[in-house]
């Protein structure tokens, strides 16, 4: 019995020394784990000035790969002529890649888009607004983000600056936004 205890202690001591680096034990990353994020920003699209907000929830599969669901709400308005605006939302499935040893993330994927286009026309007799034109279709979402914050083994995240592209069947917008990510 004594030999078994000594042998077990020796194996555990040897294993713990193998993991120790510089006097500390390095933690192994745990996968899969939750990935959360959100952002909002301003940009420009095919119909004019744009404002957009997004929320993401997903699973970090490996250190560099994740799969997320992203909901985005987008509002575009033609400020120059004031004759057309578009309000739509997208439900996207993103595959995201984080560049190793950094907090730079890129992702993209297909989306289902639904929205309303509002048109108005102004003439000599005044302005009139037509009933909204509703649509539903497929789209594409893309994002590239740089996160400023912590990069620990099981917790990465912080303040994010991103470039997002949201595309619908009637409008494509590019948005520069700020937000937060936890992965």
Z-matrix of the N, CA and C atoms (Angstrom, degrees):
N
C 1 1.434
C 2 1.537 1 110.40
N 3 1.326 2 115.36 1 -42.44
C 4 1.452 3 121.15 2 179.89
C 5 1.532 4 109.79 3 -61.40
N 6 1.335 5 118.14 4 -42.66
C 7 1.469 6 121.85 5 179.91
C 8 1.533 7 110.83 6 -62.97
N 9 1.325 8 117.47 7 -38.85
C 10 1.466 9 121.11 8 179.31
C 11 1.532 10 110.57 9 -64.72
N 12 1.328 11 117.79 10 -40.72
C 13 1.464 12 121.05 11 178.06
C 14 1.521 13 111.63 12 -65.99
N 15 1.313 14 117.36 13 -42.59
C 16 1.460 15 121.54 14 179.22
C 17 1.525 16 110.04 15 -65.44
N 18 1.331 17 116.86 16 -43.74
C 19 1.461 18 120.89 17 179.30
C 20 1.535 19 110.89 18 -63.25
N 21 1.336 20 118.21 19 -43.22
C 22 1.467 21 122.35 20 177.59
C 23 1.527 22 110.62 21 -62.47
N 24 1.314 23 118.22 22 -44.33
C 25 1.464 24 121.97 23 178.48
C 26 1.527 25 110.70 24 -62.54
N 27 1.323 26 117.87 25 -40.26
C 28 1.467 27 121.73 26 179.60
C 29 1.531 28 110.37 27 -64.74
N 30 1.330 29 117.00 28 -42.83
C 31 1.468 30 120.52 29 179.36
C 32 1.518 31 110.28 30 -64.32
N 33 1.332 32 117.94 31 -45.18
C 34 1.465 33 121.19 32 179.35
C 35 1.519 34 111.73 33 -63.80
N 36 1.334 35 117.46 34 -40.56
C 37 1.457 36 121.57 35 178.68
C 38 1.526 37 110.55 36 -64.48
N 39 1.316 38 117.33 37 -43.52
C 40 1.466 39 121.64 38 179.21
C 41 1.525 40 110.24 39 -64.39
N 42 1.327 41 117.47 40 -42.83
C 43 1.465 42 121.37 41 179.84
C 44 1.524 43 110.91 42 -65.00
N 45 1.330 44 117.92 43 -41.88
C 46 1.459 45 120.02 44 -179.60
C 47 1.523 46 111.43 45 -67.54
N 48 1.325 47 117.96 46 -34.25
C 49 1.455 48 120.93 47 177.20
C 50 1.521 49 111.18 48 -69.63
N 51 1.330 50 116.85 49 -31.91
C 52 1.455 51 120.16 50 179.18
C 53 1.534 52 110.68 51 -67.35
N 54 1.336 53 118.18 52 -32.37
C 55 1.455 54 121.92 53 179.57
C 56 1.518 55 112.93 54 -85.50
N 57 1.305 56 117.89 55 -18.53
C 58 1.462 57 120.78 56 -176.28
C 59 1.521 58 110.50 57 -76.42
N 60 1.317 59 115.41 58 136.34
C 61 1.461 60 121.04 59 176.31
C 62 1.519 61 107.31 60 -137.01
N 63 1.297 62 117.13 61 119.44
C 64 1.460 63 121.14 62 178.69
C 65 1.516 64 112.61 63 64.79
N 66 1.308 65 117.62 64 31.28
C 67 1.451 66 120.83 65 177.70
C 68 1.518 67 114.54 66 84.58
N 69 1.337 68 118.53 67 2.03
C 70 1.457 69 120.12 68 178.49
C 71 1.523 70 109.75 69 -128.02
N 72 1.282 71 115.68 70 155.42
C 73 1.455 72 120.78 71 178.71
C 74 1.517 73 108.05 72 -92.78
N 75 1.345 74 116.58 73 127.59
C 76 1.453 75 121.41 74 -179.48
C 77 1.519 76 109.21 75 -84.28
N 78 1.331 77 116.07 76 128.71
C 79 1.453 78 120.74 77 -179.69
C 80 1.524 79 110.00 78 -81.05
N 81 1.309 80 115.26 79 141.23
C 82 1.452 81 120.37 80 174.48
C 83 1.526 82 108.79 81 -83.94
N 84 1.333 83 116.34 82 143.50
C 85 1.455 84 119.64 83 178.08
C 86 1.523 85 109.95 84 -71.01
N 87 1.319 86 115.59 85 144.11
C 88 1.457 87 122.06 86 -179.62
C 89 1.530 88 108.59 87 -104.07
N 90 1.325 89 116.82 88 126.19
C 91 1.464 90 122.41 89 178.10
C 92 1.509 91 108.64 90 -133.26
N 93 1.287 92 120.55 91 151.02
C 94 1.456 93 126.41 92 -7.82
C 95 1.521 94 111.12 93 -74.74
N 96 1.338 95 115.57 94 160.77
C 97 1.460 96 120.51 95 177.05
C 98 1.527 97 109.23 96 -145.00
N 99 1.307 98 115.41 97 165.32
C 100 1.457 99 122.55 98 -175.40
C 101 1.523 100 111.02 99 -70.91
N 102 1.325 101 115.85 100 144.05
C 103 1.465 102 122.95 101 176.09
C 104 1.526 103 107.37 102 -128.41
N 105 1.326 104 117.83 103 125.59
C 106 1.464 105 123.02 104 -178.56
C 107 1.522 106 110.41 105 -130.32
N 108 1.314 107 116.76 106 150.76
C 109 1.453 108 119.53 107 177.19
C 110 1.508 109 111.98 108 -170.39
N 111 1.298 110 115.44 109 163.42
C 112 1.451 111 122.28 110 176.78
C 113 1.507 112 110.10 111 -161.21
N 114 1.327 113 116.95 112 153.92
C 115 1.454 114 120.61 113 179.79
C 116 1.519 115 110.54 114 -158.35
N 117 1.303 116 115.76 115 163.74
C 118 1.460 117 123.00 116 175.76
C 119 1.522 118 107.80 117 -149.60
N 120 1.331 119 115.94 118 149.29
C 121 1.455 120 117.97 119 -178.90
C 122 1.507 121 113.14 120 -170.36
N 123 1.330 122 114.46 121 -177.07
C 124 1.448 123 123.54 122 -179.77
C 125 1.514 124 109.31 123 -123.24
N 126 1.328 125 115.88 124 153.36
C 127 1.455 126 119.20 125 179.84
C 128 1.507 127 111.57 126 -167.57
N 129 1.321 128 113.92 127 -154.64
C 130 1.458 129 120.70 128 -177.41
C 131 1.520 130 108.60 129 -140.80
N 132 1.324 131 115.63 130 144.42
C 133 1.449 132 120.77 131 179.79
C 134 1.506 133 111.99 132 -136.12
N 135 1.311 134 115.98 133 -175.47
C 136 1.456 135 120.81 134 -178.64
C 137 1.526 136 112.20 135 -65.49
N 138 1.330 137 117.86 136 -20.39
C 139 1.466 138 120.83 137 177.26
C 140 1.520 139 113.01 138 -102.54
N 141 1.322 140 119.31 139 -1.69
C 142 1.460 141 120.49 140 178.35
C 143 1.510 142 113.13 141 129.48
N 144 1.334 143 115.68 142 -153.21
C 145 1.466 144 122.49 143 -177.91
C 146 1.526 145 110.24 144 -63.91
N 147 1.342 146 115.44 145 146.00
C 148 1.457 147 120.66 146 -173.08
C 149 1.515 148 111.61 147 -134.84
N 150 1.313 149 115.27 148 145.09
C 151 1.454 150 123.33 149 167.98
C 152 1.517 151 107.23 150 -126.68
N 153 1.319 152 117.38 151 138.17
C 154 1.468 153 120.20 152 -178.00
C 155 1.520 154 110.24 153 -145.08
N 156 1.329 155 115.37 154 151.01
C 157 1.463 156 122.16 155 174.77
C 158 1.526 157 107.57 156 -137.46
N 159 1.336 158 115.98 157 142.12
C 160 1.465 159 121.29 158 -178.12
C 161 1.519 160 110.50 159 -135.67
N 162 1.320 161 115.37 160 149.30
C 163 1.467 162 122.91 161 173.11
C 164 1.525 163 107.26 162 -132.51
N 165 1.342 164 115.88 163 138.08
C 166 1.460 165 121.25 164 -177.18
C 167 1.518 166 110.85 165 -128.96
N 168 1.326 167 115.59 166 145.55
C 169 1.461 168 122.64 167 172.66
C 170 1.519 169 106.68 168 -145.47
N 171 1.327 170 115.97 169 134.62
C 172 1.451 171 118.48 170 -178.23
C 173 1.510 172 112.69 171 -164.72
N 174 1.329 173 114.13 172 -163.46
C 175 1.454 174 122.11 173 -178.65
C 176 1.523 175 109.29 174 -125.83
N 177 1.333 176 115.94 175 126.55
C 178 1.457 177 122.48 176 173.33
C 179 1.525 178 105.71 177 -82.17
N 180 1.336 179 117.34 178 107.33
C 181 1.461 180 122.42 179 -173.91
C 182 1.528 181 111.09 180 -78.79
N 183 1.301 182 117.03 181 -48.26
C 184 1.463 183 125.31 182 177.38
C 185 1.528 184 107.28 183 -133.88
N 186 1.299 185 116.52 184 179.64
C 187 1.461 186 120.69 185 -178.98
C 188 1.528 187 111.84 186 -56.93
N 189 1.332 188 117.36 187 -36.57
C 190 1.457 189 120.94 188 -175.99
C 191 1.524 190 114.70 189 -105.91
N 192 1.318 191 119.85 190 -12.28
C 193 1.458 192 121.29 191 -172.98
C 194 1.521 193 112.53 192 -120.98
N 195 1.346 194 114.94 193 140.28
C 196 1.457 195 121.36 194 177.88
C 197 1.528 196 109.54 195 -147.38
N 198 1.321 197 114.69 196 158.33
C 199 1.458 198 122.06 197 173.65
C 200 1.522 199 106.28 198 -125.97
N 201 1.345 200 116.42 199 130.14
C 202 1.468 201 120.70 200 -175.79
C 203 1.515 202 111.66 201 -136.31
N 204 1.325 203 114.86 202 152.04
C 205 1.463 204 122.83 203 168.28
C 206 1.521 205 106.03 204 -98.03
N 207 1.324 206 117.30 205 133.24
C 208 1.464 207 120.79 206 179.14
C 209 1.530 208 109.80 207 -126.86
N 210 1.323 209 115.40 208 128.20
C 211 1.460 210 121.36 209 172.15
C 212 1.521 211 107.40 210 -104.72
N 213 1.331 212 117.16 211 129.77
C 214 1.462 213 121.58 212 178.46
C 215 1.519 214 110.00 213 -128.37
N 216 1.319 215 115.72 214 138.66
C 217 1.461 216 122.21 215 173.42
C 218 1.525 217 107.02 216 -115.69
N 219 1.340 218 116.07 217 129.19
C 220 1.467 219 121.40 218 -173.01
C 221 1.521 220 109.34 219 -129.30
N 222 1.337 221 115.95 220 139.14
C 223 1.470 222 122.83 221 175.81
C 224 1.514 223 107.31 222 -131.20
N 225 1.328 224 116.59 223 123.05
C 226 1.455 225 122.39 224 179.86
C 227 1.525 226 108.63 225 -122.60
N 228 1.324 227 116.28 226 138.61
C 229 1.462 228 119.38 227 179.41
C 230 1.520 229 110.10 228 -141.99
N 231 1.318 230 115.09 229 136.48
C 232 1.452 231 122.29 230 177.48
C 233 1.533 232 107.82 231 -79.34
N 234 1.330 233 116.93 232 96.05
C 235 1.474 234 121.06 233 -176.44
C 236 1.529 235 112.20 234 -75.19
N 237 1.328 236 116.90 235 -26.39
C 238 1.451 237 119.61 236 -177.38
C 239 1.526 238 111.35 237 -68.54
N 240 1.315 239 117.08 238 -48.55
C 241 1.460 240 121.02 239 -177.26
C 242 1.523 241 112.47 240 -106.23
N 243 1.329 242 117.59 241 -22.28
C 244 1.460 243 120.95 242 179.46
C 245 1.521 244 113.87 243 65.11
N 246 1.316 245 117.30 244 27.13
C 247 1.459 246 119.77 245 -175.62
C 248 1.523 247 113.90 246 -104.05
N 249 1.310 248 118.42 247 -13.14
C 250 1.449 249 119.37 248 -175.49
C 251 1.522 250 110.53 249 -146.11
N 252 1.328 251 116.69 250 141.26
C 253 1.467 252 121.24 251 172.45
C 254 1.521 253 108.31 252 -142.91
N 255 1.301 254 114.91 253 158.16
C 256 1.454 255 121.94 254 -176.19
C 257 1.529 256 108.01 255 -136.90
N 258 1.324 257 116.77 256 129.90
C 259 1.464 258 122.30 257 175.58
C 260 1.517 259 105.85 258 -124.08
N 261 1.332 260 116.78 259 123.13
C 262 1.456 261 119.38 260 -178.70
C 263 1.511 262 112.09 261 -151.15
N 264 1.320 263 115.26 262 163.85
C 265 1.460 264 120.88 263 175.67
C 266 1.517 265 108.91 264 -132.39
N 267 1.326 266 114.82 265 153.89
C 268 1.465 267 119.83 266 178.77
C 269 1.523 268 109.39 267 -131.13
N 270 1.302 269 114.34 268 145.91
C 271 1.463 270 123.52 269 175.70
C 272 1.519 271 105.46 270 -117.73
N 273 1.342 272 117.29 271 106.00
C 274 1.462 273 121.56 272 -171.92
C 275 1.523 274 112.09 273 -114.13
N 276 1.319 275 115.15 274 148.95
C 277 1.456 276 123.37 275 170.92
C 278 1.523 277 106.69 276 -106.53
N 279 1.342 278 116.91 277 110.52
C 280 1.463 279 121.58 278 -175.92
C 281 1.523 280 111.16 279 -103.96
N 282 1.312 281 115.66 280 137.96
C 283 1.457 282 122.28 281 166.87
C 284 1.521 283 104.47 282 -103.54
N 285 1.339 284 116.24 283 121.62
C 286 1.464 285 120.35 284 -174.37
C 287 1.523 286 111.42 285 -115.83
N 288 1.319 287 115.45 286 140.71
C 289 1.455 288 123.12 287 178.81
C 290 1.517 289 108.82 288 -121.76
N 291 1.327 290 117.12 289 127.82
C 292 1.459 291 122.52 290 175.37
C 293 1.521 292 107.95 291 -105.00
N 294 1.327 293 116.65 292 123.71
C 295 1.466 294 121.37 293 -179.73
C 296 1.529 295 108.21 294 -61.25
N 297 1.351 296 117.71 295 127.67
C 298 1.473 297 120.54 296 -177.76
C 299 1.530 298 112.67 297 -54.21
N 300 1.322 299 114.71 298 142.08
C 301 1.467 300 123.71 299 178.06
C 302 1.523 301 113.61 300 66.03
N 303 1.345 302 117.72 301 14.93
C 304 1.465 303 121.30 302 178.44
C 305 1.528 304 108.90 303 -135.38
N 306 1.312 305 115.64 304 -179.88
C 307 1.455 306 122.49 305 172.37
C 308 1.529 307 109.31 306 -118.20
N 309 1.345 308 115.79 307 36.11
C 310 1.458 309 122.78 308 177.12
C 311 1.523 310 108.02 309 -98.98
N 312 1.326 311 116.39 310 123.75
C 313 1.459 312 121.89 311 -176.96
C 314 1.518 313 110.61 312 -123.13
N 315 1.336 314 115.66 313 139.36
C 316 1.462 315 122.28 314 174.15
C 317 1.521 316 107.87 315 -130.98
N 318 1.312 317 116.51 316 141.83
C 319 1.449 318 119.43 317 179.51
C 320 1.507 319 112.13 318 -159.30
N 321 1.300 320 115.26 319 160.74
C 322 1.449 321 120.07 320 178.54
C 323 1.507 322 110.66 321 -167.61
N 324 1.327 323 114.58 322 165.59
C 325 1.442 324 119.13 323 176.87
C 326 1.514 325 112.68 324 171.85
N 327 1.324 326 115.58 325 176.88
C 328 1.465 327 120.88 326 -177.78
C 329 1.521 328 111.83 327 -76.28
N 330 1.328 329 115.16 328 159.80
C 331 1.462 330 119.98 329 179.16
C 332 1.525 331 110.27 330 -144.56
N 333 1.311 332 114.60 331 159.94
C 334 1.466 333 122.82 332 170.40
C 335 1.519 334 105.65 333 -106.05
N 336 1.328 335 116.32 334 127.80
C 337 1.459 336 122.11 335 -171.92
C 338 1.524 337 109.59 336 -120.72
N 339 1.336 338 116.24 337 137.06
C 340 1.464 339 119.87 338 171.45
C 341 1.524 340 108.05 339 -137.81
N 342 1.342 341 115.59 340 141.97
C 343 1.453 342 118.01 341 -176.82
C 344 1.507 343 113.67 342 -163.09
N 345 1.338 344 113.86 343 -175.01
C 346 1.463 345 122.93 344 -178.15
C 347 1.522 346 108.06 345 -138.27
N 348 1.321 347 116.14 346 130.24
C 349 1.462 348 121.43 347 174.55
C 350 1.520 349 107.69 348 -104.45
N 351 1.331 350 115.85 349 128.56
C 352 1.455 351 122.29 350 178.90
C 353 1.521 352 107.98 351 -109.77
N 354 1.339 353 117.01 352 127.76
C 355 1.467 354 121.30 353 179.68
C 356 1.517 355 108.88 354 -122.05
N 357 1.320 356 115.05 355 142.25
C 358 1.462 357 120.33 356 173.79
C 359 1.520 358 107.80 357 -137.89
N 360 1.287 359 115.69 358 151.10
C 361 1.461 360 119.81 359 178.11
C 362 1.526 361 108.69 360 -132.03
N 363 1.301 362 114.97 361 140.17
C 364 1.462 363 120.83 362 179.81
C 365 1.523 364 108.88 363 -117.00
N 366 1.279 365 115.24 364 133.79
C 367 1.458 366 121.03 365 178.60
C 368 1.509 367 110.17 366 -136.19
N 369 1.313 368 116.05 367 -160.43
C 370 1.457 369 122.38 368 -178.88
C 371 1.527 370 110.50 369 -64.49
N 372 1.338 371 116.71 370 -36.68
C 373 1.461 372 120.07 371 -176.14
C 374 1.526 373 113.09 372 -86.80
N 375 1.310 374 119.20 373 0.41
C 376 1.462 375 121.71 374 178.66
C 377 1.520 376 111.30 375 124.05
N 378 1.320 377 114.41 376 -165.86
C 379 1.468 378 120.17 377 -177.92
C 380 1.518 379 109.83 378 -108.13
N 381 1.328 380 115.39 379 143.06
C 382 1.456 381 120.40 380 175.42
C 383 1.524 382 108.76 381 -131.39
N 384 1.330 383 115.37 382 149.30
C 385 1.457 384 121.25 383 -179.83
C 386 1.510 385 109.37 384 -116.80
N 387 1.327 386 115.80 385 127.86
C 388 1.460 387 121.13 386 178.04
C 389 1.522 388 109.20 387 -81.90
N 390 1.334 389 117.77 388 157.14
C 391 1.465 390 119.61 389 175.79
C 392 1.534 391 109.83 390 -59.80
N 393 1.333 392 117.87 391 148.38
C 394 1.460 393 119.43 392 -178.14
C 395 1.530 394 111.96 393 -64.16
N 396 1.297 395 114.71 394 146.80
C 397 1.460 396 121.97 395 176.11
C 398 1.530 397 106.86 396 -98.98
N 399 1.319 398 117.04 397 115.98
C 400 1.467 399 121.94 398 -178.29
C 401 1.523 400 110.43 399 -92.22
N 402 1.314 401 116.35 400 147.15
C 403 1.461 402 120.35 401 177.50
C 404 1.514 403 110.78 402 -148.29
N 405 1.314 404 115.27 403 156.32
C 406 1.465 405 124.40 404 173.11
C 407 1.521 406 106.87 405 -142.12
N 408 1.308 407 116.57 406 138.79
C 409 1.460 408 119.67 407 -179.27
C 410 1.515 409 111.66 408 -172.14
N 411 1.305 410 114.50 409 -164.22
C 412 1.460 411 120.50 410 179.52
C 413 1.517 412 109.53 411 -100.63
N 414 1.316 413 115.34 412 156.91
C 415 1.446 414 120.98 413 179.34
C 416 1.518 415 110.27 414 -148.38
N 417 1.305 416 115.44 415 -167.40
C 418 1.455 417 122.20 416 179.95
C 419 1.519 418 108.54 417 -146.18
N 420 1.316 419 117.01 418 134.60
C 421 1.464 420 122.15 419 176.99
C 422 1.520 421 108.95 420 -120.29
N 423 1.336 422 116.11 421 144.10
C 424 1.464 423 122.99 422 178.49
C 425 1.521 424 107.75 423 -142.94
N 426 1.337 425 116.23 424 145.49
C 427 1.463 426 119.76 425 174.43
C 428 1.521 427 110.10 426 -147.22
N 429 1.321 428 115.09 427 144.35
C 430 1.460 429 123.34 428 171.49
C 431 1.520 430 105.92 429 -128.92
N 432 1.332 431 116.64 430 127.18
C 433 1.464 432 119.84 431 -173.06
C 434 1.522 433 111.64 432 -135.37
N 435 1.316 434 114.83 433 148.86
C 436 1.458 435 122.98 434 173.14
C 437 1.523 436 106.84 435 -121.42
N 438 1.337 437 116.05 436 121.02
C 439 1.457 438 121.45 437 -177.22
C 440 1.521 439 109.50 438 -103.07
N 441 1.318 440 116.57 439 132.70
C 442 1.460 441 123.08 440 176.27
C 443 1.518 442 107.11 441 -107.26
N 444 1.325 443 116.86 442 111.37
C 445 1.455 444 118.69 443 -178.38
C 446 1.509 445 111.85 444 171.61
N 447 1.319 446 114.96 445 -145.79
C 448 1.459 447 122.15 446 -174.25
C 449 1.523 448 111.13 447 -87.28
N 450 1.336 449 114.64 448 143.15
C 451 1.461 450 121.65 449 175.48
C 452 1.523 451 107.18 450 -130.30
N 453 1.324 452 115.05 451 78.95
C 454 1.461 453 121.53 452 -179.30
C 455 1.520 454 109.28 453 -104.57
N 456 1.332 455 118.37 454 167.59
C 457 1.471 456 119.52 455 -177.26
C 458 1.528 457 114.49 456 -56.29
N 459 1.301 458 119.34 457 -43.61
C 460 1.462 459 120.36 458 -177.44
C 461 1.513 460 113.38 459 -118.33
N 462 1.317 461 117.19 460 16.76
C 463 1.450 462 121.26 461 179.71
C 464 1.514 463 108.62 462 -154.25
N 465 1.320 464 116.15 463 111.29
C 466 1.457 465 121.35 464 175.32
C 467 1.515 466 106.43 465 -127.46
N 468 1.299 467 116.48 466 142.27
C 469 1.455 468 118.51 467 177.11
C 470 1.500 469 112.99 468 157.09
N 471 1.316 470 114.19 469 178.47
C 472 1.448 471 121.10 470 179.78
C 473 1.518 472 110.83 471 151.73
N 474 1.316 473 116.25 472 -153.99
C 475 1.460 474 125.77 473 179.33
C 476 1.528 475 108.80 474 -71.56
N 477 1.330 476 117.70 475 134.79
C 478 1.459 477 122.05 476 -175.05
C 479 1.524 478 111.54 477 -123.64
N 480 1.329 479 115.76 478 138.49
C 481 1.462 480 123.30 479 169.19
C 482 1.523 481 105.39 480 -113.20
N 483 1.349 482 116.56 481 129.65
C 484 1.460 483 118.19 482 -175.48
C 485 1.516 484 112.81 483 -139.31
N 486 1.329 485 113.80 484 157.10
C 487 1.449 486 122.57 485 169.17
C 488 1.520 487 105.24 486 -114.44
N 489 1.328 488 117.00 487 120.95
C 490 1.459 489 121.76 488 -178.65
C 491 1.519 490 109.29 489 -120.60
N 492 1.311 491 115.63 490 140.62
C 493 1.456 492 121.89 491 174.55
C 494 1.520 493 106.73 492 -120.28
N 495 1.327 494 115.95 493 124.22
C 496 1.459 495 122.83 494 177.54
C 497 1.527 496 106.65 495 -117.77
N 498 1.308 497 116.50 496 127.72
C 499 1.450 498 120.25 497 -177.50
C 500 1.518 499 109.87 498 -124.59
N 501 1.321 500 116.22 499 130.40
C 502 1.461 501 121.68 500 174.70
C 503 1.518 502 107.70 501 -120.57
N 504 1.318 503 116.26 502 179.83
C 505 1.456 504 118.99 503 -179.41
C 506 1.526 505 112.22 504 -72.55
N 507 1.339 506 118.29 505 -14.76
C 508 1.462 507 121.34 506 -179.98
C 509 1.523 508 113.83 507 -117.10
N 510 1.317 509 118.52 508 -14.38
C 511 1.458 510 120.49 509 -172.04
C 512 1.528 511 109.51 510 -152.66
N 513 1.305 512 116.91 511 140.73
C 514 1.467 513 122.59 512 172.73
C 515 1.513 514 106.98 513 -127.50
N 516 1.340 515 116.12 514 130.31
C 517 1.455 516 120.49 515 -176.61
C 518 1.524 517 110.38 516 -128.95
N 519 1.319 518 115.58 517 148.96
C 520 1.468 519 123.25 518 171.84
C 521 1.521 520 106.63 519 -116.82
N 522 1.332 521 116.65 520 127.45
C 523 1.457 522 121.88 521 -173.55
C 524 1.522 523 109.73 522 -126.59
N 525 1.321 524 116.67 523 130.46
C 526 1.461 525 122.38 524 171.47
C 527 1.510 526 106.49 525 -97.72
N 528 1.340 527 116.51 526 119.42
C 529 1.454 528 118.87 527 -173.29
C 530 1.496 529 114.02 528 -134.20
N 531 1.316 530 115.89 529 171.52
C 532 1.454 531 124.36 530 175.11
C 533 1.514 532 107.88 531 -126.72
N 534 1.317 533 115.74 532 155.36
C 535 1.450 534 119.55 533 -179.83
C 536 1.515 535 111.41 534 -177.37
N 537 1.315 536 115.37 535 -150.33
C 538 1.452 537 121.80 536 179.97
C 539 1.525 538 109.19 537 -145.87
N 540 1.332 539 115.73 538 147.39
C 541 1.455 540 122.37 539 177.64
C 542 1.509 541 109.05 540 -135.25
N 543 1.311 542 116.22 541 144.54
C 544 1.456 543 123.52 542 174.40
C 545 1.520 544 106.63 543 -132.94
N 546 1.322 545 116.75 544 117.32
C 547 1.448 546 120.24 545 179.40
C 548 1.488 547 109.08 546 -146.54
